[in-house]
Amino acid sequence: MNGAGYQILQAEKDGLFLLKFVGEIRLNLCSTIDRAVEAIEKNPDLVTVVLDLSQASIVDSTTLGLIARIGLSASESGKIMPTIVSTNPDVTRMIESMGMDDLFVIVQAPAIQASDLRELPILKASEAEVQEKVLAAHRTLTELNEANREAFRDLITALECQ
């Protein structure tokens, strides 16, 4: 691990993309995650995605909103339903409470050996860039269900006013 308490790893083979999150995955990583999601969405060889959260101790709503785009994109394009690996009951509960179990297969077995992964460089982002990513991520979550629309309405309104 990089000493900062978090790590994002990735691998790709034959159209299967894997992102593995380790440690505390919070909004300070939103630019890195957003760039990874964009690269996955734009890749013409994409078959499916596995998001391995088995070593994530915390995954915040901004992160979930960013990765929800993968599920929405797969659903809209007819791709194979992506998978989330989650062995932490608190993380799994958060995923399910956001309605992401409608977009992803949720499993409890690790997806790949760590030796096959490479670490993503963590991108620096301005406060404005982070705010934009947080807003976009929470807008994505509101698309998933009414409970999310209610839960994040005030946050979205506050962010839009800034």
LOBA-903536 format. One record per atom (N, C-alpha, C): residue in one letter; x, y, z. Coordinates in steps of 0.001 Angstrom, whole numbers, plus 500000, padded with zeros to 6 digits. Last residue first. Example, Ala and Ser with C-alpha at 12.3 -4.5 7.8 and 13.67 -1.06 7.14 Angstrom:
2
S512850497750507080 S513670498940507140 S512900500030507870 A513190494310507800 A512300495500507800 A513200496700507800 
***
This chain:
162
Q476827526397494890 Q478200526894495143 Q478859527336493864 C474455525251494217 C474435526667494583 C475835527259494777 E475020522590493880 E474661523366492703 E474694524861492980 L475407521802496531 L476550521800495604 L476262522624494353 A472785522017497499 A473873522822498085 A475072522905497143 T471477520128495900 T471064521536495850 T472180522432496392 I472815517825496751 I472896518250495343 I472524519726495217 L472024517738499444 L473430517816499084 L473594518330497662 D469231517475499198 D469810518678499827 D471284518844499475 R469048514917497844 R468463516150497293 R469117517395497868 F469837512467498819 F470884513356498308 F470356514669497733 A467537511117499701 A468718511188500567 A469711512261500115 E465769511234497495 E465448511912498760 E466706512147499594 R467175509667495662 R466763511033495294 R466464511845496549 N467369507278497088 N468580508060496840 N468239509493496448 A464680506519496990 A465332506727498291 A466604507552498129 E464242506140494245 E463616507272494933 E464286507567496274 N467245505166492390 N465972504930493078 N465497506186493816 L469217505930490484 L469013504524490815 L467687504253491509 E469650508591490173 E469007507894489061 E468627506458489425 T471126509295492346 T469701509636492370 T468940508995491220 L473692508531491551 L472996507741492576 L471506508046492604 T474218510637489753 T474112509257489269 T473370508392490272 R474401512730491559 R473330512751490554 R473121511345489984 H476710511954492849 H475450511896493593 H474243512027492658 A478588512369490796 A478437511046491413 A477097510923492129 A478349515120490307 A478017514149489257 A477771512760489836 L479244516135492817 L477914516445492305 L477482515416491260 V481864515137492865 V480925514776493936 V479493515005493456 K482918516440490622 K482841514972490645 K481854514500491704 E482771519128491455 E482092518697490230 E481903517178490212 Q484437519054493718 Q483031519406493870 Q482225518937492661 V486874518489492457 V486306517528493404 V484816517796493570 E487184520852490991 E487090519563490294 E486472518501491200 A487381522713493082 A486281522814492108 A486089521498491353 E489750521916494307 E488499521852495063 E487296521898494121 S491671519954491979 S491333521200492662 S490025520996493420 A493528516955492398 A492366517663491865 A492143518934492673 K495860514497491412 K495569515680492232 K494399516402491589 L495550510977491185 L495519512291490558 L495228513382491576 I497568508261491744 I496515509093492329 I496630510501491757 P498065505667489417 P498600506866490069 P497437507732490560 L497104502352490170 L496803503585489441 L497468504758490155 E499094499424490185 E498511500541490925 E498271501732490010 R498110496391488655 R499055497498488749 R498344498672489409 L497772492823489197 L497276494191489214 L498411495202489203 D498577490274489577 D498133490618488233 D497705492079488108 S499024489951492258 S500193490035491390 S499836490417489956 A496542489530493433 A497122490877493478 A498316491017492542 Q494226487570491576 Q495439487643492395 Q496047489040492311 I490709488254491689 I491956488062490957 I493126488151491927 A488361488395493298 A488274488211491856 A489579487793491185 P487052486928496311 P487999487798495600 P488106487403494131 A483570486470496850 A484867485836496598 A485791486809495880 Q481013487480497079 Q481903487610498234 Q483270486979498033 V479123489597494795 V479689488322495230 V480650488567496392 I476563490992492976 I477344491166494196 I477810489782494652 V476193492333489835 V476158491076490566 V477055491289491779 F474593495509489410 F475791494694489570 F475434493356490197 L472186496803489408 L473090497050488287 L474306496133488275 D470876496230491716 D470102496112490479 D470999496223489241 D472613496871493673 D472447495438493422 D471530495191492221 M472428499540494099 M473398499097493103 M473316497598492825 G470912500794495957 G470224500182494828 G471157499652493764 M472040501685498245 M472027502630497123 M471314502060495901 S472032499436499793 S471120500529500172 S471025501583499075 E474080497926498632 E472687497505498460 E471716498625498788 I476305499410499482 I476073499141498056 I474604498820497812 M475999499232502274 M475975500544501610 M475660500378500121 R476297496481502656 R475042497135503048 R474906498488502352 T478957496175501835 T477875495505501101 T476533496166501396 V480240497629503855 V480349498072502462 V479215497463501643 D479557496027506058 D479188497449506035 D479232498003504612 P480660493474505437 P479200493651505551 P478756495119505502 N483065492905503084 N482824493711504281 N481315493975504382 T483332491783500657 T483351490866501792 T483096491588503115 S482445492107497406 S482406492803498686 S482323491788499813 V482759492688494096 V483195491758495128 V483230492545496423 I480496493246491555 I481164493854492700 I481493492735493674 T480310493054488013 T480334492386489308 T481021493264490336 P478100493923485232 P479349493949485984 P479179493345487380 M476433492087482776 M476265492795484044 M477589492755484819 I477592492566479486 I477432491643480603 I477355492454481895 K475810495165477666 K477014494429478057 K476671493469479198 G473820496862476812 G473611495428476671 G474833494587476982 S473998499523477306 S474651499034476092 S474484497529475882 E472670499934479718 E472210500645478525 E472779500060477236 S474225498359481452 S472804498079481276 S472285498700479978 A476690499630481327 A476581498231480902 A475127497880480609 S475977502141482412 S476492502043481049 S476363500619480506 L475261501401485011 L474283502043484125 L474709501916482669 G477731500371485940 G476535499532485886 G475484500104484953 I479307502662485734 I479694501442485024 I478483500538484862 R478062504442487447 R478063504729486008 R478421503492485196 A478747503549489930 A477399503217489451 A477290503485487951 I481163504710490438 I481184503353489896 I479799502892489442 L480247507232491331 L481135507132490166 L481116505725489582 G478716506522493547 G478089507213492418 G478936507127491163 L480676505428495194 L479596504574494692 L478890505218493507 T482197507742495699 T482793506596495005 T481712505712494411 T480262509175497118 T480831509721495887 T481441508598495053 S479795507592499373 S478745507701498353 S479261508308497052 D482775505622500178 D481772506664500381 D480805506762499200 V483873502874501724 V483589503330500369 V482477504363500503 I486279501409503813 I485250502444503675 I485110502780502193 S487902499256503350 S487317499399504684 S486183500414504686 A488416496942500835 A488037498330501125 A487396498381502507 Q488882494445499996 Q489834494992500948 Q489571496469501233 S486802493940498227 S487017492997499325 S488018493502500356 L485965495175495999 L485962495994497211 L486273495147498443 D486468495083492724 D486817494304493915 D486949495240495108 L484553495017490042 L485004495986491037 L485223495219492327 V484814494016486791 V484745493518488160 V485325494606489050 V483102494279483701 V483945494899484723 V483720494186486054 T483150493139480239 T482534493356481547 T483577493908482513 V484148493942477716 V483154492876477817 V482409493022479140 L485665496390475760 L485020496072477038 L483999494949476884 D486858497361473529 D487039495929473801 D486345495481475082 P486560500097473484 P485728499302472584 P485825497794472822 N486358502151476237 N487149501076475640 N486269500186474773 K484905504024477599 K485294504347476225 K486014503204475520 E484590502956480166 E483405503218479339 E483762503426477863 I487275502950481043 I486536501693480886 I485359501896479941 A487795505676481144 A488613504815480279 A487905503482480021 E485905506479483081 E485836506999481707 E486609506110480751 V486946505121485322 V485609504792484818 V485455505267483375 A489404506469485606 A489386505021485357 A488042504594484771 R488489509072486130 R489303508824484943 R489308507334484601 D487156508609488573 D486426509112487416 D487203508838486128 I489284507858490227 I488220506897489932 I487457507321488681 T490739510275490250 T491370509024489825 T490313508007489410 S488841512020491292 S489397512257489952 S490042510999489397 C488293510913493871 C487256510958492834 C487810511211491436 L489717510688496152 L490158509855495041 L489234509967493833 N488419512122498049 N489725512637497624 N490295511846496439 L486146510637498727 L486055511625497649 L487386512214497223 R487551507361499471 R486721508545499722 R486828509531498563 I488309504448500724 I488087505023499402 I487052506137499543 E490596503006502704 E489529504005502761 E489413504719501419 G491544499802501336 G491566500828502379 G490369501748502320 V491482499331497880 V492042498879499140 V492037500047500119 F489857498204495027 F489993499298495974 F490442498732497310 K490395497279491756 K490417496819493144 K490700498017494033 L488934496666488717 L489409497731489603 L489306497190491017 L489269495009485695 L489159494877487139 L489705496122487798 F487757494010482702 F488448495060483436 F488202494863484922 L487968491986480006 L487562491991481414 L488413493029482125 G489133491996477501 G487868492703477676 G487305492692479085 D491558490566477904 D490515490043477014 D489150490687477263 K492248492172480840 K492630491051479995 K491412490598479211 E493509494400483183 E492631494216482033 E493161493044481233 A493530495967486415 A494029494960485476 A493023494868484345 Q494423498126489142 Q493631497768487968 Q494327496678487169 L493928499620492363 L494669498750491455 L493788498419490263 I494351502022494699 I493468501609493617 I494324500845492619 Q494532502465498198 Q495201502057496969 Q494122501684495963 Y495168503980501384 Y494302503559500288 Y495154503190499084 G496925504965503213 G495734504291503723 G494769503849502646 A499288505958502342 A498218506928502558 A496941506270503074 G501029503945501730 G501267504686502955 G500171505681503282 N500352502345499533 N501137503552499303 N501416504381500556 M500856498813500000 M500000500000500000 M500890501234500000 
***
